[in-house]
Amino acid sequence: MNPWAAIAAGTAVSCYAAVSRRLATTAVSGPMVFVASGLLIGPQGLDLADRGHDAEITRTLLESALALVLFTGAASIRTKELRREGFLPVRLLAVGLPLTMGLGWLTAWLVLPGLGMWVLAQVGIILAPTDAALGQQAVSDEHVPALVRHGLNVESGLNDGVALPFFLLALAAAGGGREGQGPLATFFLALVASSSIAVAIGWLGARVLRGAAARGWSTTEWRQILVLAVPVVIYALCVAADGSGFIGAWTGGLAFGAFTRGGRAVEPSRTADAGIGEDTEFADRLGTLLAALSFLFFGALILGPALTHADWRILLYAVLSLTAIRMIPVTVALIGTGLRAPTVAYVGWFGPRGLASVVFGLIAFEEHLPGGERLSGVIAVTVALSVCLHGASAAFLGSRYGAWYAAALRRGLELRETAPAP
């Protein structure tokens, strides 16, 4: 890698870190800053980074970021919250996500002619998972009902992993994946073998962590290192078994979080939730840094070249992906829940496409399938449009929606949005 590219990336991260609090309530989000910085240092800008020379580094960075985000996101899911408020994320995942993938597939067939059936399916699947980090203010604004904030967070933390098996199946059906493995074999190894390995390692890691904490054998700093080592081991074992490291990271995160909170022994000074939050802090921070760098190199090496080949069909699909393809399934999924129209619209709009879509798109592109260049362009333009639109609207719409919710409470309306008491 050109050392000036590394200098530019470090400078961009440092500058954003210095003003991150000031920008948090503005229309400028972190991903917007990093994607713009990437465009500046890429071939269409200062030409400090090149996809041909930096492809391996870029893929390693993106895959590392996604694996870590999948693990920590899944580990943070609290079963108590799911029992109390679970109808929203469960409906979004069980009904909304499959409908989004199917509608995305159908729309791609209508808007993007010339692509094979399974490549079109990949377009719909790759652009179905959401990334709450692109509209963080929308899920962190305390004026937004807790039910909605938690629901969007849980959806974002889980839908990447739910979509993964479908992506791998479509990729194998299109002719990608490992040589000599059919779609069913690929699906079995990715889902069953990887999940089995991940649950076992997640359980073992949680048991070691809780035992060490309860007996006072380890320091907080080294427990945080231990947590970081768990997804590394899971990912490597799953890859060695010809499975999916990403499914392993996601499933392992779910198991690790559940077993860590559900064990008997716990340090007297810590609750189970506070303990895991403290122990995963370093992994969370590292995931945030890797994700920031991923958006930067996405802008430099993927988005820049894609923009030179974009046409009106790609732009039309990107707009539809962020609107109708997301909003219609969400509306159908939330029928009968009693949620008001502003809530359904808010949940429907805040389905940003981010890191998972970028990584899945990169994997599909590197399989050299027919139409792979066009698929990569659709993914890149959609994610870039999401970075701009969701990032710019998060603070404003979060404030407006929160004001509507407060006014409705003052009028004494009975709202399903009001989270039940714990």
C-alpha positions in Angstrom: 0.0 0.0 0.0 1.1 3.5 -0.8 2.3 5.0 2.5 0.6 8.3 1.6 -2.7 6.4 1.5 -2.1 5.1 5.1 -1.2 8.7 6.2 -4.4 10.1 4.6 -6.5 7.3 6.2 -5.0 8.0 9.6 -5.5 11.7 9.2 -9.2 11.3 8.3 -9.8 9.1 11.3 -8.0 11.5 13.6 -9.8 14.5 12.4 -13.2 12.9 12.7 -12.4 11.6 16.2 -11.5 15.2 17.2 -14.9 16.6 16.2 -17.1 13.5 16.5 -19.2 14.9 19.4 -19.8 18.2 17.5 -20.9 16.3 14.4 -23.1 13.8 16.2 -26.2 16.1 16.1 -25.6 17.4 12.6 -26.4 16.2 9.1 -22.8 14.9 8.7 -22.2 11.3 9.8 -19.0 9.4 10.3 -19.6 7.1 7.2 -20.2 10.2 5.1 -16.8 11.7 6.2 -15.0 8.4 5.5 -16.6 7.7 2.2 -15.8 11.2 1.0 -12.2 10.9 2.2 -11.9 7.6 0.3 -13.1 9.3 -2.9 -10.5 12.0 -2.3 -7.6 9.5 -2.0 -8.8 7.1 -4.7 -8.1 6.9 -8.4 -10.6 9.6 -9.2 -9.0 11.9 -6.7 -5.3 12.0 -5.5 -4.8 8.4 -6.8 -3.1 7.3 -3.6 -4.9 3.9 -3.5 -5.5 1.5 -6.4 -7.8 -1.5 -6.4 -5.4 -3.6 -8.4 -2.6 -3.1 -5.9 -4.6 -2.9 -2.7 -7.3 -5.6 -3.3 -6.0 -8.1 -0.8 -5.6 -5.5 2.0 -9.0 -4.1 1.2 -10.7 -7.5 1.4 -8.9 -8.4 4.6 -9.9 -5.1 6.2 -13.5 -5.4 5.1 -13.9 -9.1 6.2 -12.2 -8.5 9.5 -14.5 -5.5 10.2 -17.7 -7.5 9.3 -16.7 -10.6 11.3 -16.0 -8.5 14.4 -19.2 -6.4 14.0 -21.2 -9.5 13.5 -19.8 -11.1 16.7 -20.1 -8.1 18.9 -23.6 -7.1 17.5 -24.9 -10.6 18.1 -23.3 -10.8 21.6 -25.0 -7.6 22.6 -28.5 -8.9 22.1 -30.3 -9.3 25.4 -32.9 -12.0 25.7 -34.7 -9.9 28.3 -35.2 -7.1 25.8 -36.4 -9.6 23.1 -39.0 -11.0 25.5 -40.2 -7.6 26.4 -40.1 -5.8 23.0 -39.4 -8.7 20.7 -42.4 -8.4 18.4 -40.9 -5.5 16.4 -37.5 -7.1 15.5 -39.0 -10.6 15.2 -41.5 -9.3 12.6 -38.9 -7.3 10.8 -36.6 -10.4 10.6 -39.2 -13.1 10.1 -41.5 -11.3 7.7 -39.8 -8.1 6.6 -36.4 -9.5 5.7 -37.6 -12.4 3.4 -40.1 -10.0 1.7 -37.3 -7.5 1.2 -35.0 -10.1 -0.4 -37.9 -11.3 -2.6 -39.0 -7.9 -3.7 -35.4 -6.8 -4.3 -34.9 -9.9 -6.6 -38.1 -9.1 -8.5 -37.3 -5.4 -8.9 -33.8 -6.3 -10.0 -35.3 -8.5 -12.7 -37.4 -5.6 -14.0 -34.8 -2.8 -13.7 -31.5 -4.6 -14.4 -31.9 -6.7 -17.6 -29.1 -8.9 -18.8 -28.2 -10.5 -15.4 -28.7 -14.1 -14.6 -31.4 -15.2 -12.3 -29.1 -16.0 -9.4 -27.1 -12.9 -9.8 -30.3 -10.9 -9.6 -31.1 -12.9 -6.5 -27.8 -11.8 -5.0 -28.7 -8.2 -5.6 -31.9 -8.6 -3.6 -30.2 -10.5 -0.8 -27.0 -8.4 -0.5 -29.0 -5.2 -0.2 -31.5 -6.6 2.3 -29.5 -6.4 5.6 -29.4 -3.0 7.4 -26.6 -1.2 9.2 -27.8 1.1 12.1 -24.3 2.8 12.2 -25.2 4.8 9.1 -28.1 6.5 10.9 -26.8 6.2 14.4 -28.7 9.3 15.6 -32.0 7.7 14.6 -31.4 4.9 17.1 -29.6 6.8 19.8 -32.0 9.8 20.2 -33.6 9.4 23.6 -36.7 11.1 22.4 -37.4 8.2 20.1 -39.4 5.4 21.9 -37.2 2.7 23.4 -39.3 0.1 21.6 -38.3 1.6 18.2 -34.7 2.3 19.1 -34.1 -1.2 20.5 -36.1 -2.8 17.7 -34.0 -1.2 14.9 -30.8 -2.0 16.8 -31.7 -5.7 17.2 -32.8 -5.9 13.6 -29.5 -4.4 12.5 -27.5 -6.8 14.7 -29.2 -9.9 13.5 -30.3 -9.5 9.9 -26.8 -9.8 8.5 -26.5 -13.3 9.9 -30.0 -14.2 8.9 -29.3 -13.2 5.3 -25.9 -14.9 5.1 -27.1 -18.5 4.3 -29.4 -17.2 1.5 -26.5 -15.2 0.1 -24.2 -18.2 0.1 -26.9 -20.4 -1.4 -27.5 -17.9 -4.3 -23.8 -17.5 -4.8 -23.2 -21.2 -5.1 -26.2 -21.6 -7.4 -24.8 -18.8 -9.6 -21.6 -20.8 -10.0 -19.5 -19.2 -7.2 -18.2 -20.8 -4.0 -15.7 -23.6 -3.6 -15.0 -25.9 -6.6 -16.5 -29.3 -6.4 -19.2 -28.2 -3.9 -22.8 -27.9 -5.0 -25.3 -25.4 -3.5 -26.6 -27.8 -0.9 -23.1 -28.9 0.2 -22.1 -25.3 0.4 -25.2 -24.4 2.4 -24.7 -27.3 4.8 -21.1 -26.5 5.5 -21.8 -22.8 5.9 -24.9 -23.2 8.1 -24.7 -26.4 10.1 -20.9 -27.0 10.4 -20.1 -23.4 11.0 -22.9 -22.9 13.5 -21.8 -26.1 15.4 -18.2 -24.9 15.7 -19.3 -21.4 16.7 -21.7 -22.5 19.4 -19.0 -24.8 20.9 -16.3 -22.1 20.9 -18.7 -19.4 22.1 -19.8 -21.6 25.0 -16.2 -22.4 25.9 -15.1 -18.8 25.6 -18.0 -17.7 27.8 -17.3 -20.3 30.4 -13.6 -19.3 30.6 -14.5 -15.6 30.8 -17.0 -16.0 33.6 -14.9 -18.4 35.5 -11.8 -16.1 35.3 -13.9 -13.1 36.3 -15.7 -14.8 39.2 -12.4 -16.1 40.7 -10.5 -12.8 40.2 -7.9 -14.5 38.0 -7.9 -12.0 35.2 -7.7 -8.2 34.8 -10.4 -6.3 32.9 -7.8 -5.5 30.1 -7.0 -9.1 29.5 -10.6 -10.2 29.7 -11.2 -7.8 26.8 -8.4 -9.4 24.9 -10.0 -12.8 25.6 -13.3 -11.6 24.1 -11.5 -10.4 21.0 -9.7 -13.8 20.6 -13.0 -15.7 20.5 -14.3 -14.5 17.1 -10.8 -14.9 15.7 -10.7 -18.5 16.7 -14.3 -19.1 15.5 -13.6 -17.5 12.1 -10.4 -19.4 11.5 -11.9 -22.8 12.5 -15.0 -22.2 10.3 -12.8 -21.3 7.3 -10.6 -24.3 7.9 -13.7 -26.5 7.9 -14.7 -25.1 4.5 -17.6 -23.3 6.2 -18.5 -19.6 6.6 -16.5 -17.5 9.0 -19.2 -14.9 8.9 -22.0 -17.3 9.9 -19.6 -18.6 12.6 -18.9 -15.1 13.9 -22.6 -14.3 14.1 -23.7 -17.6 15.6 -20.7 -17.5 18.0 -21.6 -14.0 19.1 -25.2 -15.1 19.9 -23.9 -18.1 21.9 -21.2 -16.2 23.7 -23.6 -13.5 24.8 -26.3 -15.9 25.9 -23.8 -18.2 27.8 -22.0 -15.2 29.4 -25.2 -13.8 30.8 -26.8 -17.1 31.6 -24.0 -18.7 33.6 -24.2 -19.0 37.4 -20.9 -17.5 38.5 -20.5 -13.8 38.2 -18.1 -11.3 39.8 -20.0 -9.9 42.9 -19.4 -6.3 41.8 -20.9 -6.8 38.4 -24.2 -7.7 36.9 -24.2 -10.1 34.0 -25.1 -7.3 31.5 -22.7 -4.8 32.9 -20.0 -7.5 32.9 -20.3 -8.4 29.2 -20.6 -4.7 28.3 -17.3 -4.0 30.0 -15.6 -7.1 28.6 -16.6 -6.4 25.0 -15.7 -2.7 25.1 -12.4 -3.1 23.4 -13.8 -5.4 20.7 -16.6 -2.8 20.1 -14.1 0.0 19.8 -11.9 -2.0 17.4 -14.9 -2.9 15.3 -15.8 0.8 15.1 -12.3 1.7 13.9 -12.2 -1.1 11.3 -15.7 -0.2 10.1 -14.6 3.5 9.7 -11.5 2.4 7.7 -13.7 0.0 5.6 -16.0 2.9 4.6 -12.9 4.9 3.6 -11.5 2.2 1.4 -14.9 1.4 0.0 -15.0 5.0 -1.2 -11.5 4.9 -2.6 -11.4 1.5 -4.3 -15.0 0.4 -4.9 -17.3 3.4 -5.1 -15.0 5.6 -7.2 -14.6 3.1 -10.1 -18.3 2.1 -9.8 -19.4 5.7 -10.3 -17.6 5.9 -13.7 -19.8 3.1 -15.0 -23.1 3.9 -13.3 -26.2 4.6 -15.4 -29.8 5.5 -14.8 -30.9 1.9 -14.2 -28.4 1.5 -11.4 -29.4 4.8 -9.8 -33.1 3.9 -10.2 -32.6 0.5 -8.5 -30.6 2.2 -5.7 -33.5 4.7 -5.0 -36.1 1.9 -5.1 -33.9 -0.3 -2.8 -33.9 2.4 -0.1 -37.6 3.3 -0.4 -40.2 0.9 -1.8 -38.1 -2.3 -1.5 -37.6 -1.6 2.2 -40.8 0.2 3.1 -43.4 -2.1 1.6 -42.1 -5.2 3.4 -41.9 -3.3 6.7 -45.4 -2.1 6.3 -46.6 -5.6 5.6 -44.6 -7.0 8.5 -46.1 -4.5 11.0 -49.7 -5.0 10.0 -51.8 -5.8 13.1 -49.1 -4.6 15.6 -51.0 -1.4 16.6 -48.0 0.8 15.7 -49.0 4.2 14.4 -48.3 5.3 10.8 -45.4 7.7 11.8 -43.7 4.8 13.5 -44.1 2.5 10.5 -42.8 5.2 8.2 -39.8 5.8 10.6 -38.9 2.1 10.8 -39.4 1.7 7.1 -37.1 4.6 6.2 -34.3 3.8 8.6 -33.0 0.6 6.9 -29.5 1.8 5.9 -27.4 -0.4 3.8 -23.8 -0.6 4.9 -20.8 -2.8 5.8 -22.5 -6.2 5.3 -23.7 -5.2 1.8 -20.2 -4.0 0.8 -18.5 -7.2 2.0 -21.1 -9.5 0.4 -20.8 -7.5 -2.8 -17.1 -7.8 -2.8 -17.2 -11.5 -2.3 -19.7 -11.9 -5.2 -17.6 -9.6 -7.4 -14.4 -11.7 -6.8 -16.1 -14.8 -8.0 -16.0 -13.4 -11.5 -19.5 -14.3 -12.3 -21.2 -13.0 -15.5 -22.5 -9.5 -14.7 -20.3 -9.2 -11.6 -19.1 -5.7 -12.5 -22.7 -4.5 -12.8 -23.7 -6.2 -9.5 -20.8 -4.4 -7.8 -21.9 -1.1 -9.2 -25.4 -1.5 -8.0 -24.2 -2.4 -4.5 -21.7 0.5 -4.4 -24.2 3.1 -5.6 -26.9 1.9 -3.2 -24.6 1.9 -0.2 -23.2 5.4 -1.1 -26.7 6.8 -1.5 -27.7 5.3 1.8 -24.7 6.8 3.5 -25.7 10.2 2.3 -29.5 10.1 2.7 -29.7 8.2 6.0 -26.8 10.0 7.5 -28.1 13.4 6.6 -31.7 12.7 7.8 -31.0 10.8 11.0 -30.8 13.7 13.4 -33.6 15.7 11.8 -36.1 12.9 11.5 -35.2 11.5 14.9 -36.0 14.8 16.4 -39.3 15.2 14.4 -40.4 11.7 15.3 -39.5 12.1 18.9 -41.5 15.4 19.0 -44.6 13.6 17.5 -44.3 10.8 20.1 -44.0 13.3 23.0 -47.1 15.2 21.7 -49.1 12.0 21.4 -48.3 11.1 25.0 -49.3 14.6 26.2 -52.7 14.1 24.4 -53.2 10.9 26.4 -53.2 8.6 23.4 -52.7 4.9 24.0 -49.6 4.0 22.0 -48.2 0.5 21.3 -44.9 2.3 20.9 -44.7 2.8 24.7 -42.3 0.1 25.8 -43.7 -2.2 28.6 -42.2 -2.0 32.0 -39.3 -4.4 32.5 
